[in-house]
């Protein structure tokens, strides 16, 4: 079965382990995408997941599908999304994502 959480502290102290579920990272990434003006988050449907979170060997890999507003610079917009997702996850959880991938799947007119 796939791992559904990231362990933040490996030391087993008197309080136990601290772990964060991958749905938390997904929510942070979705909110981060909404903060960027020229990036539009693709809505989740029954068959698609625009923001996917994978945890492999306690390393976080995030992939986000976005649409870019027509006329906006694609490179700049993707870089802003990538940085915003990374910074928000780091700020809110203290965990460094190993990979943040932004996929442009279309344009919004």
Beta strands, then each sheet from edge to edge (+ up, - down):
strand 1: 5-13
strand 2: 16-21
strand 3: 39-41
strand 4: 51-56
strand 5: 59-69
strand 6: 99-108
sheet 1: 1+ 2-
sheet 2: 3+ 5- 4+
sheet 3: 3+ 5- 6-
end
